[in-house]
Amino acid sequence: MLTHTNFAVWSNSIKYVLIGTNTWDIVTGVEDVPQGGDVEYREYYKRSNKAVSILYGSITPAIQAYSLVAKKLIPYQAKTHTKTHTRV
């Protein structure tokens, strides 16, 4: 759980959680939104939502209020997904 004092430990731990759930490349921007068919897009979208859930659930409520997960990733995700696909 991320607190105001443990970023280094938390970031290392969460990295391996995201790697283990096959979502690390989405979070780091290595993997782009697929432009192929619906099956690829839906799989990407599910993994993207999983990453947001993992990240948001791993930070304290005090930090959640100011997090980029809540303010940046979710609006970015919605904007990105609605450009080329309808919401699933």
C-alpha positions in Angstrom: 0.0 0.0 0.0 1.5 3.3 -1.1 1.8 5.9 1.7 3.5 9.2 1.9 6.8 7.6 2.9 7.2 4.3 1.0 7.2 5.2 -2.7 10.5 3.3 -3.5 9.3 0.0 -1.9 5.8 0.4 -3.2 6.9 1.1 -6.8 9.1 -1.9 -6.9 6.4 -4.2 -5.5 3.6 -2.8 -7.8 5.8 -3.2 -10.8 6.0 -7.0 -10.3 2.3 -7.2 -9.6 1.6 -5.5 -12.9 4.1 -7.7 -14.7 2.5 -10.8 -13.2 -1.0 -9.6 -14.4 0.3 -8.8 -17.9 -0.5 -5.1 -17.5 2.9 -3.5 -17.1 3.4 -2.7 -20.7 0.0 -0.9 -20.8 0.9 1.2 -17.7 4.4 2.1 -19.1 3.0 3.0 -22.5 5.0 0.2 -24.3 1.8 -1.4 -25.5 -0.6 0.8 -27.5 -4.3 0.4 -27.9 -4.7 -2.2 -30.7 -6.2 -1.0 -33.9 -7.2 -4.5 -35.0 -10.4 -6.3 -34.4 -12.8 -6.3 -31.5 -11.2 -9.3 -29.8 -7.8 -7.7 -29.5 -9.3 -4.4 -28.3 -11.6 -6.0 -25.7 -8.7 -8.0 -24.3 -6.6 -4.8 -24.1 -9.4 -2.9 -22.5 -9.9 -5.6 -19.8 -6.2 -5.6 -19.0 -6.2 -1.8 -18.9 -9.0 -1.7 -16.5 -7.2 -4.4 -14.4 -4.1 -2.1 -14.2 -6.2 0.9 -13.1 -7.9 -1.3 -10.4 -4.6 -2.7 -9.1 -3.0 0.8 -9.0 -5.9 2.5 -7.4 -6.4 -0.3 -4.9 -2.8 -0.2 -3.8 -2.7 3.4 -2.6 -4.1 4.9 0.6 -7.3 6.8 0.6 -5.4 10.0 1.4 -3.4 9.6 -1.8 -6.3 8.3 -3.9 -7.8 11.8 -3.7 -4.8 13.2 -5.5 -3.7 10.3 -7.6 -3.0 10.4 -11.3 -4.9 7.1 -11.5 -8.1 8.9 -10.6 -7.4 12.1 -12.4 -5.3 11.1 -15.4 -5.4 7.5 -16.3 -9.1 7.0 -16.2 -10.0 10.1 -18.3 -7.1 9.3 -20.7 -8.3 5.7 -21.0 -11.9 6.8 -21.7 -10.7 9.4 -24.3 -8.4 6.9 -26.0 -11.0 4.2 -26.1 -13.8 6.3 -27.5 -11.7 7.6 -30.4 -11.7 4.4 -32.2 -14.2 2.1 -30.5 -17.4 2.2 -28.7 -17.3 1.4 -25.0 -17.5 -2.2 -24.0 
